[in-house]
Amino acid sequence: MNTTEYSQISEQNFLALGVNDLAYIKAVEIDGQPRVSIHAADGTRVAVMPNRDAAIATILRNEMEPVSVH
């Protein structure tokens, strides 16, 4: 699929890309403490971990590919 084909994909189909293979990680602050949240492809938060290493290990243990969100 080239770039032009991606620009024509619906938002719903875009969100479904990688839904079973990718987990997104994002730095967050909870109760004043830095944490890392794990999100499904649709943006739903599925877990909060104490640090990036723990988040990546959890994702890999579930046979998914971690992707960072800035």
CHARMM-style PDB file with segment names, atoms N, HN, CA, C and O in Angstrom:
ATOM      1  N   MET     1       0.853  -1.169   0.000  1.00  0.00      PROA
ATOM      2  CA  MET     1       0.000   0.000   0.000  1.00  0.00      PROA
ATOM      3  C   MET     1       0.899   1.231   0.000  1.00  0.00      PROA
ATOM      4  O   MET     1       1.802   1.335   0.830  1.00  0.00      PROA
ATOM      5  N   ASN     2       0.666   2.151  -0.905  1.00  0.00      PROA
ATOM      6  HN  ASN     2      -0.068   2.067  -1.579  1.00  0.00      PROA
ATOM      7  CA  ASN     2       1.497   3.355  -0.949  1.00  0.00      PROA
ATOM      8  C   ASN     2       0.852   4.481  -0.149  1.00  0.00      PROA
ATOM      9  O   ASN     2      -0.238   4.312   0.398  1.00  0.00      PROA
ATOM     10  N   THR     3       1.514   5.613  -0.082  1.00  0.00      PROA
ATOM     11  HN  THR     3       2.400   5.750  -0.527  1.00  0.00      PROA
ATOM     12  CA  THR     3       1.052   6.741   0.720  1.00  0.00      PROA
ATOM     13  C   THR     3      -0.315   7.225   0.275  1.00  0.00      PROA
ATOM     14  O   THR     3      -1.147   7.578   1.111  1.00  0.00      PROA
ATOM     15  N   THR     4      -0.560   7.247  -1.021  1.00  0.00      PROA
ATOM     16  HN  THR     4       0.116   6.960  -1.700  1.00  0.00      PROA
ATOM     17  CA  THR     4      -1.854   7.684  -1.538  1.00  0.00      PROA
ATOM     18  C   THR     4      -2.973   6.796  -1.021  1.00  0.00      PROA
ATOM     19  O   THR     4      -4.037   7.292  -0.651  1.00  0.00      PROA
ATOM     20  N   GLU     5      -2.746   5.496  -0.991  1.00  0.00      PROA
ATOM     21  HN  GLU     5      -1.882   5.093  -1.292  1.00  0.00      PROA
ATOM     22  CA  GLU     5      -3.765   4.583  -0.498  1.00  0.00      PROA
ATOM     23  C   GLU     5      -4.053   4.818   0.977  1.00  0.00      PROA
ATOM     24  O   GLU     5      -5.205   4.702   1.396  1.00  0.00      PROA
ATOM     25  N   TYR     6      -3.035   5.147   1.783  1.00  0.00      PROA
ATOM     26  HN  TYR     6      -2.099   5.241   1.443  1.00  0.00      PROA
ATOM     27  CA  TYR     6      -3.250   5.447   3.195  1.00  0.00      PROA
ATOM     28  C   TYR     6      -4.064   6.716   3.382  1.00  0.00      PROA
ATOM     29  O   TYR     6      -4.854   6.803   4.322  1.00  0.00      PROA
ATOM     30  N   SER     7      -3.893   7.692   2.518  1.00  0.00      PROA
ATOM     31  HN  SER     7      -3.252   7.621   1.754  1.00  0.00      PROA
ATOM     32  CA  SER     7      -4.635   8.943   2.673  1.00  0.00      PROA
ATOM     33  C   SER     7      -6.116   8.752   2.394  1.00  0.00      PROA
ATOM     34  O   SER     7      -6.920   9.618   2.739  1.00  0.00      PROA
ATOM     35  N   GLN     8      -6.497   7.635   1.776  1.00  0.00      PROA
ATOM     36  HN  GLN     8      -5.844   6.932   1.495  1.00  0.00      PROA
ATOM     37  CA  GLN     8      -7.890   7.394   1.442  1.00  0.00      PROA
ATOM     38  C   GLN     8      -8.567   6.404   2.395  1.00  0.00      PROA
ATOM     39  O   GLN     8      -9.720   6.029   2.184  1.00  0.00      PROA
ATOM     40  N   ILE     9      -7.869   5.991   3.417  1.00  0.00      PROA
ATOM     41  HN  ILE     9      -6.932   6.295   3.588  1.00  0.00      PROA
ATOM     42  CA  ILE     9      -8.420   5.026   4.360  1.00  0.00      PROA
ATOM     43  C   ILE     9      -9.320   5.743   5.368  1.00  0.00      PROA
ATOM     44  O   ILE     9      -9.015   6.853   5.805  1.00  0.00      PROA
ATOM     45  N   SER    10     -10.424   5.102   5.730  1.00  0.00      PROA
ATOM     46  HN  SER    10     -10.672   4.201   5.375  1.00  0.00      PROA
ATOM     47  CA  SER    10     -11.334   5.724   6.692  1.00  0.00      PROA
ATOM     48  C   SER    10     -10.714   5.716   8.080  1.00  0.00      PROA
ATOM     49  O   SER    10      -9.812   4.926   8.361  1.00  0.00      PROA
ATOM     50  N   GLU    11     -11.198   6.593   8.941  1.00  0.00      PROA
ATOM     51  HN  GLU    11     -11.930   7.235   8.713  1.00  0.00      PROA
ATOM     52  CA  GLU    11     -10.667   6.660  10.302  1.00  0.00      PROA
ATOM     53  C   GLU    11     -10.884   5.333  11.026  1.00  0.00      PROA
ATOM     54  O   GLU    11     -10.003   4.869  11.749  1.00  0.00      PROA
ATOM     55  N   GLN    12     -12.051   4.723  10.834  1.00  0.00      PROA
ATOM     56  HN  GLN    12     -12.767   5.100  10.247  1.00  0.00      PROA
ATOM     57  CA  GLN    12     -12.350   3.445  11.482  1.00  0.00      PROA
ATOM     58  C   GLN    12     -11.392   2.351  11.014  1.00  0.00      PROA
ATOM     59  O   GLN    12     -10.895   1.573  11.829  1.00  0.00      PROA
ATOM     60  N   ASN    13     -11.131   2.285   9.709  1.00  0.00      PROA
ATOM     61  HN  ASN    13     -11.535   2.916   9.047  1.00  0.00      PROA
ATOM     62  CA  ASN    13     -10.200   1.289   9.192  1.00  0.00      PROA
ATOM     63  C   ASN    13      -8.772   1.596   9.634  1.00  0.00      PROA
ATOM     64  O   ASN    13      -7.991   0.680   9.887  1.00  0.00      PROA
ATOM     65  N   PHE    14      -8.428   2.878   9.728  1.00  0.00      PROA
ATOM     66  HN  PHE    14      -9.063   3.623   9.522  1.00  0.00      PROA
ATOM     67  CA  PHE    14      -7.101   3.250  10.196  1.00  0.00      PROA
ATOM     68  C   PHE    14      -6.891   2.770  11.629  1.00  0.00      PROA
ATOM     69  O   PHE    14      -5.831   2.237  11.959  1.00  0.00      PROA
ATOM     70  N   LEU    15      -7.896   2.959  12.474  1.00  0.00      PROA
ATOM     71  HN  LEU    15      -8.757   3.392  12.206  1.00  0.00      PROA
ATOM     72  CA  LEU    15      -7.784   2.530  13.868  1.00  0.00      PROA
ATOM     73  C   LEU    15      -7.645   1.016  13.980  1.00  0.00      PROA
ATOM     74  O   LEU    15      -7.037   0.513  14.925  1.00  0.00      PROA
ATOM     75  N   ALA    16      -8.211   0.285  13.009  1.00  0.00      PROA
ATOM     76  HN  ALA    16      -8.705   0.693  12.242  1.00  0.00      PROA
ATOM     77  CA  ALA    16      -8.140  -1.172  13.046  1.00  0.00      PROA
ATOM     78  C   ALA    16      -6.781  -1.701  12.605  1.00  0.00      PROA
ATOM     79  O   ALA    16      -6.465  -2.861  12.867  1.00  0.00      PROA
ATOM     80  N   LEU    17      -5.964  -0.875  11.939  1.00  0.00      PROA
ATOM     81  HN  LEU    17      -6.220   0.068  11.726  1.00  0.00      PROA
ATOM     82  CA  LEU    17      -4.643  -1.329  11.508  1.00  0.00      PROA
ATOM     83  C   LEU    17      -3.809  -1.725  12.715  1.00  0.00      PROA
ATOM     84  O   LEU    17      -3.639  -0.938  13.646  1.00  0.00      PROA
ATOM     85  N   GLY    18      -3.308  -2.906  12.698  1.00  0.00      PROA
ATOM     86  HN  GLY    18      -3.446  -3.546  11.942  1.00  0.00      PROA
ATOM     87  CA  GLY    18      -2.441  -3.351  13.771  1.00  0.00      PROA
ATOM     88  C   GLY    18      -3.130  -3.620  15.083  1.00  0.00      PROA
ATOM     89  O   GLY    18      -2.464  -3.820  16.098  1.00  0.00      PROA
ATOM     90  N   VAL    19      -4.448  -3.629  15.091  1.00  0.00      PROA
ATOM     91  HN  VAL    19      -4.990  -3.466  14.266  1.00  0.00      PROA
ATOM     92  CA  VAL    19      -5.188  -3.771  16.339  1.00  0.00      PROA
ATOM     93  C   VAL    19      -4.800  -5.044  17.093  1.00  0.00      PROA
ATOM     94  O   VAL    19      -4.832  -5.060  18.324  1.00  0.00      PROA
ATOM     95  N   ASN    20      -4.443  -6.082  16.394  1.00  0.00      PROA
ATOM     96  HN  ASN    20      -4.417  -6.068  15.394  1.00  0.00      PROA
ATOM     97  CA  ASN    20      -4.073  -7.327  17.062  1.00  0.00      PROA
ATOM     98  C   ASN    20      -2.572  -7.493  17.226  1.00  0.00      PROA
ATOM     99  O   ASN    20      -2.121  -8.450  17.855  1.00  0.00      PROA
ATOM    100  N   ASP    21      -1.794  -6.577  16.673  1.00  0.00      PROA
ATOM    101  HN  ASP    21      -2.160  -5.799  16.163  1.00  0.00      PROA
ATOM    102  CA  ASP    21      -0.351  -6.730  16.666  1.00  0.00      PROA
ATOM    103  C   ASP    21       0.409  -5.630  17.389  1.00  0.00      PROA
ATOM    104  O   ASP    21       1.556  -5.835  17.786  1.00  0.00      PROA
ATOM    105  N   LEU    22      -0.203  -4.475  17.567  1.00  0.00      PROA
ATOM    106  HN  LEU    22      -1.135  -4.308  17.245  1.00  0.00      PROA
ATOM    107  CA  LEU    22       0.495  -3.323  18.133  1.00  0.00      PROA
ATOM    108  C   LEU    22      -0.105  -2.898  19.460  1.00  0.00      PROA
ATOM    109  O   LEU    22      -1.312  -3.000  19.677  1.00  0.00      PROA
ATOM    110  N   ALA    23       0.754  -2.424  20.335  1.00  0.00      PROA
ATOM    111  HN  ALA    23       1.735  -2.342  20.159  1.00  0.00      PROA
ATOM    112  CA  ALA    23       0.326  -1.781  21.575  1.00  0.00      PROA
ATOM    113  C   ALA    23       1.141  -0.497  21.698  1.00  0.00      PROA
ATOM    114  O   ALA    23       2.365  -0.513  21.571  1.00  0.00      PROA
ATOM    115  N   TYR    24       0.464   0.588  21.941  1.00  0.00      PROA
ATOM    116  HN  TYR    24      -0.531   0.601  22.045  1.00  0.00      PROA
ATOM    117  CA  TYR    24       1.111   1.886  22.015  1.00  0.00      PROA
ATOM    118  C   TYR    24       1.448   2.215  23.463  1.00  0.00      PROA
ATOM    119  O   TYR    24       0.660   1.953  24.372  1.00  0.00      PROA
ATOM    120  N   ILE    25       2.629   2.794  23.665  1.00  0.00      PROA
ATOM    121  HN  ILE    25       3.269   3.007  22.927  1.00  0.00      PROA
ATOM    122  CA  ILE    25       3.023   3.213  25.009  1.00  0.00      PROA
ATOM    123  C   ILE    25       3.205   4.720  25.034  1.00  0.00      PROA
ATOM    124  O   ILE    25       3.668   5.331  24.071  1.00  0.00      PROA
ATOM    125  N   LYS    26       2.829   5.293  26.158  1.00  0.00      PROA
ATOM    126  HN  LYS    26       2.453   4.796  26.940  1.00  0.00      PROA
ATOM    127  CA  LYS    26       2.866   6.749  26.287  1.00  0.00      PROA
ATOM    128  C   LYS    26       3.235   7.116  27.721  1.00  0.00      PROA
ATOM    129  O   LYS    26       2.713   6.541  28.676  1.00  0.00      PROA
ATOM    130  N   ALA    27       4.133   8.071  27.855  1.00  0.00      PROA
ATOM    131  HN  ALA    27       4.557   8.538  27.079  1.00  0.00      PROA
ATOM    132  CA  ALA    27       4.496   8.573  29.181  1.00  0.00      PROA
ATOM    133  C   ALA    27       3.321   9.370  29.736  1.00  0.00      PROA
ATOM    134  O   ALA    27       2.757  10.222  29.049  1.00  0.00      PROA
ATOM    135  N   VAL    28       2.960   9.089  30.977  1.00  0.00      PROA
ATOM    136  HN  VAL    28       3.418   8.398  31.535  1.00  0.00      PROA
ATOM    137  CA  VAL    28       1.857   9.788  31.647  1.00  0.00      PROA
ATOM    138  C   VAL    28       2.262  10.076  33.087  1.00  0.00      PROA
ATOM    139  O   VAL    28       3.266   9.563  33.581  1.00  0.00      PROA
ATOM    140  N   GLU    29       1.471  10.897  33.741  1.00  0.00      PROA
ATOM    141  HN  GLU    29       0.656  11.314  33.340  1.00  0.00      PROA
ATOM    142  CA  GLU    29       1.671  11.169  35.171  1.00  0.00      PROA
ATOM    143  C   GLU    29       0.379  10.803  35.884  1.00  0.00      PROA
ATOM    144  O   GLU    29      -0.699  11.283  35.532  1.00  0.00      PROA
ATOM    145  N   ILE    30       0.501   9.952  36.884  1.00  0.00      PROA
ATOM    146  HN  ILE    30       1.377   9.563  37.170  1.00  0.00      PROA
ATOM    147  CA  ILE    30      -0.664   9.527  37.657  1.00  0.00      PROA
ATOM    148  C   ILE    30      -0.355   9.752  39.132  1.00  0.00      PROA
ATOM    149  O   ILE    30       0.649   9.265  39.650  1.00  0.00      PROA
ATOM    150  N   ASP    31      -1.229  10.494  39.797  1.00  0.00      PROA
ATOM    151  HN  ASP    31      -2.045  10.890  39.376  1.00  0.00      PROA
ATOM    152  CA  ASP    31      -1.026  10.838  41.213  1.00  0.00      PROA
ATOM    153  C   ASP    31       0.342  11.454  41.448  1.00  0.00      PROA
ATOM    154  O   ASP    31       0.983  11.200  42.468  1.00  0.00      PROA
ATOM    155  N   GLY    32       0.784  12.271  40.491  1.00  0.00      PROA
ATOM    156  HN  GLY    32       0.263  12.477  39.663  1.00  0.00      PROA
ATOM    157  CA  GLY    32       2.054  12.973  40.621  1.00  0.00      PROA
ATOM    158  C   GLY    32       3.284  12.128  40.331  1.00  0.00      PROA
ATOM    159  O   GLY    32       4.411  12.596  40.494  1.00  0.00      PROA
ATOM    160  N   GLN    33       3.081  10.899  39.907  1.00  0.00      PROA
ATOM    161  HN  GLN    33       2.165  10.519  39.775  1.00  0.00      PROA
ATOM    162  CA  GLN    33       4.197   9.993  39.634  1.00  0.00      PROA
ATOM    163  C   GLN    33       4.294   9.694  38.138  1.00  0.00      PROA
ATOM    164  O   GLN    33       3.273   9.473  37.487  1.00  0.00      PROA
ATOM    165  N   PRO    34       5.502   9.685  37.590  1.00  0.00      PROA
ATOM    166  CA  PRO    34       5.649   9.326  36.173  1.00  0.00      PROA
ATOM    167  C   PRO    34       5.355   7.845  35.980  1.00  0.00      PROA
ATOM    168  O   PRO    34       5.841   7.004  36.736  1.00  0.00      PROA
ATOM    169  N   ARG    35       4.569   7.535  34.980  1.00  0.00      PROA
ATOM    170  HN  ARG    35       4.174   8.218  34.366  1.00  0.00      PROA
ATOM    171  CA  ARG    35       4.191   6.166  34.635  1.00  0.00      PROA
ATOM    172  C   ARG    35       4.190   6.030  33.122  1.00  0.00      PROA
ATOM    173  O   ARG    35       4.393   7.007  32.400  1.00  0.00      PROA
ATOM    174  N   VAL    36       3.964   4.826  32.654  1.00  0.00      PROA
ATOM    175  HN  VAL    36       3.799   4.033  33.240  1.00  0.00      PROA
ATOM    176  CA  VAL    36       3.847   4.563  31.219  1.00  0.00      PROA
ATOM    177  C   VAL    36       2.533   3.817  31.005  1.00  0.00      PROA
ATOM    178  O   VAL    36       2.302   2.767  31.604  1.00  0.00      PROA
ATOM    179  N   SER    37       1.675   4.366  30.148  1.00  0.00      PROA
ATOM    180  HN  SER    37       1.862   5.220  29.661  1.00  0.00      PROA
ATOM    181  CA  SER    37       0.412   3.694  29.874  1.00  0.00      PROA
ATOM    182  C   SER    37       0.525   2.895  28.580  1.00  0.00      PROA
ATOM    183  O   SER    37       1.239   3.277  27.653  1.00  0.00      PROA
ATOM    184  N   ILE    38      -0.194   1.782  28.544  1.00  0.00      PROA
ATOM    185  HN  ILE    38      -0.773   1.472  29.297  1.00  0.00      PROA
ATOM    186  CA  ILE    38      -0.271   0.925  27.361  1.00  0.00      PROA
ATOM    187  C   ILE    38      -1.662   1.100  26.779  1.00  0.00      PROA
ATOM    188  O   ILE    38      -2.662   1.026  27.493  1.00  0.00      PROA
ATOM    189  N   HSD    39      -1.715   1.337  25.460  1.00  0.00      PROA
ATOM    190  HN  HSD    39      -0.903   1.398  24.880  1.00  0.00      PROA
ATOM    191  CA  HSD    39      -2.985   1.580  24.781  1.00  0.00      PROA
ATOM    192  C   HSD    39      -3.182   0.619  23.622  1.00  0.00      PROA
ATOM    193  O   HSD    39      -2.226   0.231  22.950  1.00  0.00      PROA
ATOM    194  N   ALA    40      -4.431   0.239  23.397  1.00  0.00      PROA
ATOM    195  HN  ALA    40      -5.208   0.553  23.943  1.00  0.00      PROA
ATOM    196  CA  ALA    40      -4.801  -0.546  22.221  1.00  0.00      PROA
ATOM    197  C   ALA    40      -4.770   0.373  21.000  1.00  0.00      PROA
ATOM    198  O   ALA    40      -4.651   1.590  21.140  1.00  0.00      PROA
ATOM    199  N   ALA    41      -4.876  -0.200  19.825  1.00  0.00      PROA
ATOM    200  HN  ALA    41      -4.973  -1.189  19.712  1.00  0.00      PROA
ATOM    201  CA  ALA    41      -4.810   0.579  18.588  1.00  0.00      PROA
ATOM    202  C   ALA    41      -5.889   1.651  18.515  1.00  0.00      PROA
ATOM    203  O   ALA    41      -5.680   2.684  17.880  1.00  0.00      PROA
ATOM    204  N   ASP    42      -7.036   1.430  19.149  1.00  0.00      PROA
ATOM    205  HN  ASP    42      -7.205   0.590  19.665  1.00  0.00      PROA
ATOM    206  CA  ASP    42      -8.111   2.422  19.108  1.00  0.00      PROA
ATOM    207  C   ASP    42      -7.937   3.517  20.158  1.00  0.00      PROA
ATOM    208  O   ASP    42      -8.778   4.408  20.280  1.00  0.00      PROA
ATOM    209  N   GLY    43      -6.833   3.446  20.919  1.00  0.00      PROA
ATOM    210  HN  GLY    43      -6.150   2.722  20.820  1.00  0.00      PROA
ATOM    211  CA  GLY    43      -6.546   4.470  21.920  1.00  0.00      PROA
ATOM    212  C   GLY    43      -6.996   4.122  23.327  1.00  0.00      PROA
ATOM    213  O   GLY    43      -6.707   4.864  24.266  1.00  0.00      PROA
ATOM    214  N   THR    44      -7.694   3.018  23.490  1.00  0.00      PROA
ATOM    215  HN  THR    44      -7.929   2.415  22.727  1.00  0.00      PROA
ATOM    216  CA  THR    44      -8.165   2.610  24.804  1.00  0.00      PROA
ATOM    217  C   THR    44      -6.988   2.242  25.707  1.00  0.00      PROA
ATOM    218  O   THR    44      -6.146   1.425  25.336  1.00  0.00      PROA
ATOM    219  N   ARG    45      -6.935   2.842  26.881  1.00  0.00      PROA
ATOM    220  HN  ARG    45      -7.619   3.506  27.183  1.00  0.00      PROA
ATOM    221  CA  ARG    45      -5.872   2.506  27.839  1.00  0.00      PROA
ATOM    222  C   ARG    45      -6.181   1.124  28.405  1.00  0.00      PROA
ATOM    223  O   ARG    45      -7.277   0.867  28.902  1.00  0.00      PROA
ATOM    224  N   VAL    46      -5.190   0.243  28.316  1.00  0.00      PROA
ATOM    225  HN  VAL    46      -4.300   0.452  27.911  1.00  0.00      PROA
ATOM    226  CA  VAL    46      -5.394  -1.120  28.805  1.00  0.00      PROA
ATOM    227  C   VAL    46      -4.566  -1.433  30.049  1.00  0.00      PROA
ATOM    228  O   VAL    46      -4.868  -2.387  30.765  1.00  0.00      PROA
ATOM    229  N   ALA    47      -3.531  -0.645  30.314  1.00  0.00      PROA
ATOM    230  HN  ALA    47      -3.285   0.131  29.733  1.00  0.00      PROA
ATOM    231  CA  ALA    47      -2.711  -0.882  31.499  1.00  0.00      PROA
ATOM    232  C   ALA    47      -1.837   0.327  31.779  1.00  0.00      PROA
ATOM    233  O   ALA    47      -1.569   1.135  30.890  1.00  0.00      PROA
ATOM    234  N   VAL    48      -1.401   0.441  33.011  1.00  0.00      PROA
ATOM    235  HN  VAL    48      -1.619  -0.216  33.733  1.00  0.00      PROA
ATOM    236  CA  VAL    48      -0.431   1.463  33.403  1.00  0.00      PROA
ATOM    237  C   VAL    48       0.700   0.734  34.117  1.00  0.00      PROA
ATOM    238  O   VAL    48       0.468  -0.062  35.027  1.00  0.00      PROA
ATOM    239  N   MET    49       1.910   1.016  33.694  1.00  0.00      PROA
ATOM    240  HN  MET    49       2.099   1.663  32.955  1.00  0.00      PROA
ATOM    241  CA  MET    49       3.085   0.345  34.248  1.00  0.00      PROA
ATOM    242  C   MET    49       3.980   1.383  34.929  1.00  0.00      PROA
ATOM    243  O   MET    49       3.884   2.575  34.636  1.00  0.00      PROA
ATOM    244  N   PRO    50       4.843   0.934  35.831  1.00  0.00      PROA
ATOM    245  CA  PRO    50       5.699   1.875  36.550  1.00  0.00      PROA
ATOM    246  C   PRO    50       6.790   2.506  35.677  1.00  0.00      PROA
ATOM    247  O   PRO    50       7.273   3.597  35.976  1.00  0.00      PROA
ATOM    248  N   ASN    51       7.177   1.807  34.590  1.00  0.00      PROA
ATOM    249  HN  ASN    51       6.784   0.920  34.347  1.00  0.00      PROA
ATOM    250  CA  ASN    51       8.231   2.356  33.734  1.00  0.00      PROA
ATOM    251  C   ASN    51       8.155   1.744  32.333  1.00  0.00      PROA
ATOM    252  O   ASN    51       7.398   0.806  32.083  1.00  0.00      PROA
ATOM    253  N   ARG    52       8.954   2.299  31.438  1.00  0.00      PROA
ATOM    254  HN  ARG    52       9.569   3.061  31.641  1.00  0.00      PROA
ATOM    255  CA  ARG    52       8.962   1.876  30.034  1.00  0.00      PROA
ATOM    256  C   ARG    52       9.377   0.411  29.875  1.00  0.00      PROA
ATOM    257  O   ARG    52       8.781  -0.323  29.086  1.00  0.00      PROA
ATOM    258  N   ASP    53      10.391  -0.010  30.620  1.00  0.00      PROA
ATOM    259  HN  ASP    53      10.875   0.586  31.261  1.00  0.00      PROA
ATOM    260  CA  ASP    53      10.855  -1.396  30.510  1.00  0.00      PROA
ATOM    261  C   ASP    53       9.755  -2.386  30.882  1.00  0.00      PROA
ATOM    262  O   ASP    53       9.582  -3.404  30.213  1.00  0.00      PROA
ATOM    263  N   ALA    54       9.024  -2.093  31.933  1.00  0.00      PROA
ATOM    264  HN  ALA    54       9.165  -1.266  32.477  1.00  0.00      PROA
ATOM    265  CA  ALA    54       7.932  -2.967  32.355  1.00  0.00      PROA
ATOM    266  C   ALA    54       6.827  -2.989  31.299  1.00  0.00      PROA
ATOM    267  O   ALA    54       6.247  -4.040  31.025  1.00  0.00      PROA
ATOM    268  N   ALA    55       6.538  -1.830  30.709  1.00  0.00      PROA
ATOM    269  HN  ALA    55       7.009  -0.977  30.932  1.00  0.00      PROA
ATOM    270  CA  ALA    55       5.508  -1.752  29.672  1.00  0.00      PROA
ATOM    271  C   ALA    55       5.912  -2.577  28.447  1.00  0.00      PROA
ATOM    272  O   ALA    55       5.109  -3.346  27.918  1.00  0.00      PROA
ATOM    273  N   ILE    56       7.148  -2.413  28.007  1.00  0.00      PROA
ATOM    274  HN  ILE    56       7.800  -1.789  28.437  1.00  0.00      PROA
ATOM    275  CA  ILE    56       7.624  -3.155  26.835  1.00  0.00      PROA
ATOM    276  C   ILE    56       7.619  -4.651  27.118  1.00  0.00      PROA
ATOM    277  O   ILE    56       7.193  -5.435  26.270  1.00  0.00      PROA
ATOM    278  N   ALA    57       8.083  -5.058  28.289  1.00  0.00      PROA
ATOM    279  HN  ALA    57       8.429  -4.421  28.978  1.00  0.00      PROA
ATOM    280  CA  ALA    57       8.098  -6.477  28.643  1.00  0.00      PROA
ATOM    281  C   ALA    57       6.686  -7.052  28.640  1.00  0.00      PROA
ATOM    282  O   ALA    57       6.474  -8.167  28.164  1.00  0.00      PROA
ATOM    283  N   THR    58       5.731  -6.312  29.159  1.00  0.00      PROA
ATOM    284  HN  THR    58       5.903  -5.406  29.545  1.00  0.00      PROA
ATOM    285  CA  THR    58       4.343  -6.764  29.190  1.00  0.00      PROA
ATOM    286  C   THR    58       3.794  -6.923  27.782  1.00  0.00      PROA
ATOM    287  O   THR    58       3.129  -7.913  27.477  1.00  0.00      PROA
ATOM    288  N   ILE    59       4.070  -5.957  26.933  1.00  0.00      PROA
ATOM    289  HN  ILE    59       4.611  -5.153  27.181  1.00  0.00      PROA
ATOM    290  CA  ILE    59       3.600  -6.014  25.548  1.00  0.00      PROA
ATOM    291  C   ILE    59       4.208  -7.215  24.822  1.00  0.00      PROA
ATOM    292  O   ILE    59       3.493  -7.972  24.165  1.00  0.00      PROA
ATOM    293  N   LEU    60       5.513  -7.386  24.941  1.00  0.00      PROA
ATOM    294  HN  LEU    60       6.093  -6.771  25.475  1.00  0.00      PROA
ATOM    295  CA  LEU    60       6.188  -8.496  24.271  1.00  0.00      PROA
ATOM    296  C   LEU    60       5.712  -9.839  24.800  1.00  0.00      PROA
ATOM    297  O   LEU    60       5.586 -10.796  24.036  1.00  0.00      PROA
ATOM    298  N   ARG    61       5.448  -9.919  26.085  1.00  0.00      PROA
ATOM    299  HN  ARG    61       5.550  -9.141  26.705  1.00  0.00      PROA
ATOM    300  CA  ARG    61       4.956 -11.156  26.692  1.00  0.00      PROA
ATOM    301  C   ARG    61       3.602 -11.549  26.100  1.00  0.00      PROA
ATOM    302  O   ARG    61       3.237 -12.725  26.080  1.00  0.00      PROA
ATOM    303  N   ASN    62       2.876 -10.561  25.627  1.00  0.00      PROA
ATOM    304  HN  ASN    62       3.173  -9.606  25.643  1.00  0.00      PROA
ATOM    305  CA  ASN    62       1.573 -10.811  25.004  1.00  0.00      PROA
ATOM    306  C   ASN    62       1.664 -10.890  23.487  1.00  0.00      PROA
ATOM    307  O   ASN    62       0.663 -10.768  22.781  1.00  0.00      PROA
ATOM    308  N   GLU    63       2.901 -11.100  22.994  1.00  0.00      PROA
ATOM    309  HN  GLU    63       3.714 -11.199  23.568  1.00  0.00      PROA
ATOM    310  CA  GLU    63       3.173 -11.312  21.573  1.00  0.00      PROA
ATOM    311  C   GLU    63       2.693 -10.158  20.697  1.00  0.00      PROA
ATOM    312  O   GLU    63       2.148 -10.363  19.612  1.00  0.00      PROA
ATOM    313  N   MET    64       2.908  -8.943  21.193  1.00  0.00      PROA
ATOM    314  HN  MET    64       3.350  -8.776  22.074  1.00  0.00      PROA
ATOM    315  CA  MET    64       2.565  -7.745  20.439  1.00  0.00      PROA
ATOM    316  C   MET    64       3.831  -6.921  20.240  1.00  0.00      PROA
ATOM    317  O   MET    64       4.861  -7.175  20.863  1.00  0.00      PROA
ATOM    318  N   GLU    65       3.733  -5.933  19.363  1.00  0.00      PROA
ATOM    319  HN  GLU    65       2.896  -5.727  18.856  1.00  0.00      PROA
ATOM    320  CA  GLU    65       4.856  -5.047  19.056  1.00  0.00      PROA
ATOM    321  C   GLU    65       4.630  -3.702  19.741  1.00  0.00      PROA
ATOM    322  O   GLU    65       3.607  -3.061  19.501  1.00  0.00      PROA
ATOM    323  N   PRO    66       5.564  -3.257  20.590  1.00  0.00      PROA
ATOM    324  CA  PRO    66       5.405  -1.940  21.236  1.00  0.00      PROA
ATOM    325  C   PRO    66       5.732  -0.792  20.286  1.00  0.00      PROA
ATOM    326  O   PRO    66       6.676  -0.863  19.499  1.00  0.00      PROA
ATOM    327  N   VAL    67       4.929   0.265  20.379  1.00  0.00      PROA
ATOM    328  HN  VAL    67       4.162   0.322  21.018  1.00  0.00      PROA
ATOM    329  CA  VAL    67       5.121   1.465  19.578  1.00  0.00      PROA
ATOM    330  C   VAL    67       4.997   2.664  20.497  1.00  0.00      PROA
ATOM    331  O   VAL    67       4.021   2.764  21.240  1.00  0.00      PROA
ATOM    332  N   SER    68       5.957   3.576  20.467  1.00  0.00      PROA
ATOM    333  HN  SER    68       6.750   3.494  19.863  1.00  0.00      PROA
ATOM    334  CA  SER    68       5.909   4.755  21.330  1.00  0.00      PROA
ATOM    335  C   SER    68       5.051   5.859  20.722  1.00  0.00      PROA
ATOM    336  O   SER    68       5.039   6.059  19.508  1.00  0.00      PROA
ATOM    337  N   VAL    69       4.345   6.560  21.579  1.00  0.00      PROA
ATOM    338  HN  VAL    69       4.355   6.397  22.566  1.00  0.00      PROA
ATOM    339  CA  VAL    69       3.572   7.724  21.199  1.00  0.00      PROA
ATOM    340  C   VAL    69       4.198   8.906  21.908  1.00  0.00      PROA
ATOM    341  O   VAL    69       4.456   8.839  23.109  1.00  0.00      PROA
ATOM    342  N   HSD    70       4.449   9.988  21.186  1.00  0.00      PROA
ATOM    343  HN  HSD    70       4.239  10.042  20.210  1.00  0.00      PROA
ATOM    344  CA  HSD    70       5.111  11.152  21.793  1.00  0.00      PROA
ATOM    345  C   HSD    70       4.112  12.156  22.270  1.00  0.00      PROA
ATOM    346  OT1 HSD    70       4.490  13.197  22.806  1.00  0.00      PROA
TER     347      HSD     70
END
